[in-house]
Amino acid sequence: MKIHDPAIPTLFDNILIPDFHSGKLIPADIVMDKMKIREVLSPGSVNRDSFAGDVIRNNVHRQLILSPGFINVHSHGDLLIRNLCPPPWPTAARPGPAQGVLSEVTGNCGLSASPLPDRNRGMQWLQRYSAIWGDPIESAPDKLPYIDSSATLAKNTSGTDSQIRDSYFNGNDTVNGIRMGCLAGHSTLRFALWGWRTSILDNHELIILENALLQQMDAGATGISMGLCYQPGCNCDIRELSMVCRAVASRNKILAIHIRDESDLLLESLNELLEANESARCRVQLSHLKCNGPANWYKIDKVLQWLEKASELFDISFDIYPYDAGSTTIQTLLPPEYLNSIHSIDLSWAPGIREAIASGRPGWENFPATVGWDRLIPTGFPEDFPTEMQGLSIAEMAELKGVDPVVLLLELLLRTDSDKKNGLNMGIILKAQSIEVVKTLMAHPLSMIGSDGLISSRPHPRTFGTFPRFLGRHTDLPSGDGTLKLVDALDRITRRAAQRFGFSGLGEIRPGFEARLVLFDALKIMDTATFSCPETAPDGIMGIWAPGLQIH
């Protein structure tokens, strides 16, 4: 893949582009100059021999397609894009641009890197969820906005840091060559105001939180995200959820929500959202919609009925990733009553955890029970972790060590390497989904694509492979299964995503639009990242153009 300078005059000669109105690929001459698309003309309109600039011609098979840059509507690149965490891979590869992603919506699942309560607790927050967004550099809290007790942003008046702070939610800003839409995390705000408190909020506290939500949106946040399975947002009751919906609706922003349970209580969790938003009717983006656990795959028909009902009440869409396995932080395997003591883990917890798994807990998505230890695979290991154990499920690891899975889990969480990175930073892959359910959701007219890629070592392959996999395997290209027409698939990851999340001047190849483009080979585009080797770049991405983008 080559990174091109969009400031250089460029002619794309007789190139194929998606026409989202006809649903077809059409040949065209495209002229790009000064980081903008200047002209879209019929083939042969521009004399390539006399063109003063670069000329890119289609090949003899006419299989090169020029597309608007892909938009990842579910990213956790909050720190990585801002260079506030080191890439946790052998190379400094940036997984987004490598697969044609040139714009990202960050701050998902209620977990945004801003605003922070203060420097010390801010670092605690960033480290708690480092399995999701990467290990923060020491100066990361100094470059992110704070919040004070009255839920107002604290201004740092010293030079560059002040500029970084004040522009964090500067709607759809460009950061290191990536257009970013930043969601403000509900859990982040709750932590900034009340720490890890597990109780529900009283009426006065709801007003404080509402003011904080409104302020983030007024400062330029694309919307609000919620993750009702993560601390401290999981303590949200229906009153709080309804308040968030009202706040989002009042600013005509979007609520991106990871619902409370995607397994046994999937339908109940969807109905909780429906009840909370029945009056406010804010715009909703369901995050990584799925049916977790073999016992729940049959619920897809009920989910489709729910989507039809919800779409009659409010504006709703959802994102998915084209894999039958998910990924999250390993902390989710612990029952909720242990999470506030997570920094004092003890093997004596094992009997209590076994009991919680057997009996369940209200509001806890019990992955050991619904998915099974044999389908839970740890990732993001401490540096000195035995290589022969990496890639195994918790059940397989436990069998090798001669312990039960709960003890193995606690041993993983207790591990600390020479850099003091401990097991709390680890992730978990959940082989919990059905590819047929995934394809059913993918074909739904309300679906979009988001990688949900975690910034950890040995991550889920979706971090590096989502978008080429979607195009190469699930469209009507020769390599695909025909789930979607190619132009429809491109529409979902460009134009529709841009419209949904307010990326002005993006998503189409039109005069005046930003020259944020990806050129790919229709016969070669394909993911190469696997669960055993997840950090590899895809095939078929021939070139990208994005103002300000540099990859080292």
N, C-alpha and C positions, 0 to 999 in steps of 0.2 A: 504494500500500500504506500502511495506517495502522498505527502502533504503539500498542497499547492498554495501559492499566495494569491488570494482573491483580489489583490490590488493590481495584479498584472492583467492587462487586456487579454481575454481568452475567447476563442471561437470554438464552440462545440459543433462540429460539422456533421450534419445528417445523423444526429444522435437521437435515440429513442427517449421520449419523456412520457410520464403518465399524464393522461388527460382525465381528470377526475369527473368531468361532466359527462363524457361519453363512456367512461369506464374502459378505455382502450389505451394502448401504447401508440403514440404517433411520432413520426420522424420530424425533426425540426433543426433549424440552425439557431443556436443560442449564443448571444454575445454578452459577455460579462466584463465589467470594467469598474475600477474603483470600488470594489467590494459590493457592487450591486449588479443585478440582472438588468441589462439595458434593453435588449431586444429579444423577442421570440418570433422567429420568422419561418416561413416554409423552406424545405430543403433546397439548397442551391442558391439561396438569395444572397449569400455573402461569398465573395471570391476569396477562397482560402489562400491562394497564392500571393495575393496582395495585402492580406490582413496583417496589420502591424501588431503582433503579439503572439501568444501561444495558440497553436491550433491542435485540437484533439479530435481525431477522426474516428468514426465507428469502424470496427474491423470488418473483415470480409464476410463474416457470418451475421453482421448487424445484430449482435447480441449484447452490446454495451448499453446500459440504461443509466440515464442521468436523473437522479431523484432529489427532491428537497432533502436536506439532512434529516436523519431520523430523530424523533423526539421520544425520550424515555420518560413516560409519565409517572413512573414509580422508581425513583432513585434514592439511594442512601449515600450519595457522593458529597454530602455536606462539607466534610473536611478534605477529602481527596482533591476535589476540584480547586479548592482554595489553597492547596499545598500546606494544609495544617495537619496532615498525617503523612508519613512516608508510605509509598506503595508496598504492601506486605508480600511482594512477589520477588522471585529471583531477578527479574528485570524491572525497570521503572515503567513498564507498560501501563498505559491508561486504557482500561477496558472499553470505555465509551467510544472514543474516536476510532479505535481499532475495528469496531463493528459498524461504523457509520453513524453513531449517535453524536450529534453536535449540539443538542439542547436537552436539558434534564430538569425534571421537577423533583426537588429535594425536600427533606424534612418530613417524610412520610411516617405513617404508623404512630403518630403522636410524638415522634422523636426528632426534634430539630436541634441543631447545635446552638441555637440562640432563641431567646435571651437567657443569660446566665444570672444566678443570684449574686455572685461575687467570684473573685479569682479562685479561692480554695475550693469552695463547693462547686464552682463551675468545672474545675478539673475533675472533681469526683464524679460529676454528671457525665462528662465526656468519657471517662475511663469505664464507668459502669456499663455503657453500651458500646464499647470499643469493638466488640464482636460484630457489630452492625456497621459502624462507619469508620473503623480503623483506629489505631492507637494515636491519640493526639500528641503533637509535639509539645514541648514544655511551654512554649509561648502561645499556644492556641487560645487560652482564655483571654489573653491580652488583646486579641484581634477580633473578639466577638462582642456583641452588645450585651450589656447587663440590664437588669431590671431592679427597681427599688421597691420598697414596701408598699408604695402606692401604685405600683404597676406602671411606672413611667420609665422610659429608657434613660439610663444614665449616660450622659455625654462625656466622652473622653476628649479632652481638649488638646492632646499632644499629637500633632502632626499626622503621620500616616495611619496610625492606629485609629485615630478619630475618623478618618475618611473611610476606613474599612468598616468600622462599627456603624457609622451613619448610613452606609450604602448597603448594609446586609439585606434588607428587604426592599431594595430599590427595584420595584417590579420588573421582572424579566431582564435583569442586567446581564452584561457579558463579563464573565470571570475567567481569566486565563484561556480565552478563546471559546468558552462554552456559554451559551445562553442559558441562564438559570431562572427558573420560577421557584421561589422559596415559600414553602408552607411553614406556618408557625405551629409548632407541636403543642398539643394540649397537655401532654405529660410534662413537657419541658416547662411550660408556664406553671403548672401545678407544683413542680419541684422548685422552681425559682421563688415561688411565694410561700410554700409550706413544707418543703423538703419531701421526705419519704412518708409523710403522714398517710395513714390508711383509712381514716374515718371519712364519712361523707361530709360535704360542705354545708354549713348553715346558710340562711338567706343572705346575711351580710357578706359572707365569703363568696357566695355566688355572684354578687354585684362586683366585688373586687376582681374576680376572675373574668367576668364579662368585660369589664373595662380594659383588662389586659389583652383580651382577645381582640377587642375593637381597635386598640392602639396598634397592635401588630399589623392588622389589615390596613389601617390608615397609613402606616409607615411603608406600605408597599407589598406586604405578604400576599401571595397568590390566593391564599385561603388558609383554612385551619385543618390540621390533620389530627386524627385520634387513633390510638391503639389501645383498645379496651381489654387487651390481655397483658399489657406491660405496666409495671409500676412507674409512677403512682396513678396513671390514668385509669387503671383497672378498678379503682375505687369510686368511679363515677356512677351515680345513680340516674334514674330516668329524669329527675328534675334538672340535673346538671347537663345531661345530654340534650334535653329540650332547650335549655338556655344557649348551648353552643349552636344549635340549629338556628335559633332566633338571631343570634349575633351575626352568624354567617349570612343569613338572608338579608339582614339590614344593610349589609355592605355589598350585596350581590356578588359575593365571592363563592368559593367552592369548599365543601367539606369532604375531604378524603379520609375515609374511615376504614380501619381494620377492625371488623366487628368483634364482639366479645368471644365468640366461639365459632370455629369453622368445622367442628366435628359433630359430636352427639347433639349439641344444642345449636346447630347451624340455623335451623328454621326459627327457633325462639330468638336468636340473636338478630336475625333479619327483621323479625316482627318488632323487636325492641326499637330498632331504628325507625321503622315505619310509624310506630306510635309517637316517638319523640319528634318526628318531623312532620306529623300530620297537619299541624297548624302553621308552622313557619314555612314549610315547603322550600327549604334552601336547596341549592344545587348540590348533588351528591355524586362522589366518585367512590364506588366500592373498591377497596384495595384487594388485589390478588384473590378474587372470588374463587372458591374451591369447595369441594366436598372431601374432607379429610377422613381417612380410615375406610377400609373396605366395607364396613358395616353401614357406612353413610353414603356410598356412591349412588344408591337408588334414589336419593333425595333430589337428584338433579331435576326431575320433572317438577317437583314442588318449588324448587328454586326458580325455574323458568316461569312458573305461574306467579310467583312472588314478584319477579321483575316486571311482568306485564301489569300487575296491580299497582306497583310502586310508580311505574312510568306514567300512569294515568293521574297520579297525584302531584308528582314533582319531577324535575329534570334530573335524570339519573343515567350514569354510565358506569362501567366497571373495567378494571384492568386484570389481565392474567399474564402468565408466562408459559411458554410452550414446553413444559416439562411435567412429568408425573411425580415429581418429588419437590418438596419445598425446603426452606432453610430459615433458621432463626437463632437466637442466642440460646446457649445451653441452660441458662437460668430458668427458662420456661418449664423445664422438667421438674423443678422444685415446687411443692405445694405452696400456696401464697403465704401461709403463716411462717414460713422459713425465710422469706425474701428480705425482711428487714434485719435479719441477723446474718446476712450472706457473707459478711467479712469475718465471721467467727464460726465457720463451718466446723462440724465435729462428726466423727464417725458414729457417735452415739445417736445421731439423728435417724439412723437407718430404720429402726422399728416404726417410728412415727411416720416416716415417709412411706413405708410399705402399707401401713394402715390407710393413709390418705389416698394412695393409688387404688387400693381395694374398694374404699367406700366413696371416693370422690370428694370434691369440695365445691361449694357454690361459686360460680364465676371462674373456675379454673379449668382450662382446656387440658385435660389429663392425657397427654400424649403417650406416656407409658402404657396406659390402658387402651386408648382408642387406636393407637398406631402400632405399638408393640416394640419391645426393646430390640428385636431383630431387624426393625426398619428404621432405627435411630442411629445415625452415623456421625460421630463427632468430627469437627473441622477446626481449623485455626489453632493448631497445637502449640504449646510452649516449645521453644527452640530445641531443647534437648530431649523431646519426647521420642521414645523408641520408634524407629521407622517401620518396624514390622507390625506395629499396632495400628498405624495410620491407615485409614480406609476401611477399617473393620467396624461392624456395628457394636453397640454397647453389649449386646448379648454375646457376640463372638469374643470381645475383649474379656468379658467376665469369665467366660468358659476357659480361656487361655490362662487366666490368673487364678482360677479356682475360687472365685468369689461370686456372690450374687450381684445382679445388675445394679441394685441400689447402692451397695458398697462401692462398686466400680465407679458409679456416677460421683459419689462423694470424694473418692480418691482423685478423680479427674479435676474436680473443683478445687481441691487442696493443693494441686501441683503448682510450683513456682519455679521458673527458670532463672538463669543468672541475671537476666534483665528485670527481674521482679514481675515479669508478666505471668499472671496466674491463670488457673482454669476458668475463672469468671470471664475471661476474655474469649473463651472458646465459643464456637457456634455448633449447630447441630443440623444435619440433613435429615429430612423426614420423607421416607419413601411411602407416601400416604395417599397418593391420588391415582386416579384411573385416566389413562391417556384418552379413552373414549369420552369421558366427561370433559376433559380439557378441550378436546376438539369440538364438542357440542357448544361449550361456552365461547370458544374462539370464533365459531361461525355466527354467533348471535350478533344482531345489528348494533347492540349497545357496547360491544367489547372493544377494548384497546389493548395495547401491549406495553407492559412495564417489566423491567428485568427483576426488580426487587433484589438486585445484586448486592451481596454483603462484601465489605472491604476487609477480608481476612485471608490469612494464608490457607492454601488448599481450599478455596471456596467452592460453593455450588457452581457448576459450569455455566449457569445462567449469567453470572457476572461477566463472562467473556463471550458468551455465545447466543444470547437471546434473539437478537434481531436477524442475523443471518440464518439461524435455525428456523425462525418463523417464516422467512421468505423461501428458504431452500427446501424445507420439508412439508410445509402446510399450505402451499399455493398450487396453482395449475402450471408451474414450471415443470420441465421434464423430470426433475428430481423430487417433486412434491406429491402430496396425496390428494390435492384438489379441494381441500377444506374451504379455501377462499380463492377467488380470482386474484391475480397478482396486483392489478391496479387497485382493487378494493383493499387488499392488505397494505399496500403503500399508503393509501388514503388514511388508514387508521393510525399509522405511525408518523404521519406528516401533517396533512391539512387538518384533519379532525382533531388531532392532538393539539395543534397550534390554536385552533378556535376554542377548544375546551378550556385551555389553561392560559389564554390571553397572550400568546406569543405573536405580537403584531409583526407584520412583514416577513413572516415565516410560513412554511408549509406548502407553498406552491411555487412553480417556476413561472413567474410573471414579471413584466417590466416594473422596476422600482423595488422589488423585493430583495432582501439581503442575499448575497451570494454565499449561502451556507448550504453546500451541496455535497452529494456523494455519488460517485460513479462506480457501478458494479457490473460484473459479468453475469448475465442471467443463467448461463450454463455452468457456472462454477460457484456461485454463492452458496456457502454452507458453513455451519459451525464445525469446529474441530475439537472444542473443549469437551472433555469427558469427566466423569466423577473420579477416575484414577489419574487423569492429567488435565486439570481444569483451567490452567492458566495460559492456554494457547490461543493465538489470534485466529480468526476465521479465514476461510478462503473466499476469493471472489470480490473483495473490496479493492478496487483498482486505484481510487484516489478520493481525497476529500478536500473541500475548500471551506474554510471558516475563518473569518476575520480574527486575528490575534492568537490563533491556535499555534502552539509550539509543543512538540513532543520530544523529550530528550531520551 
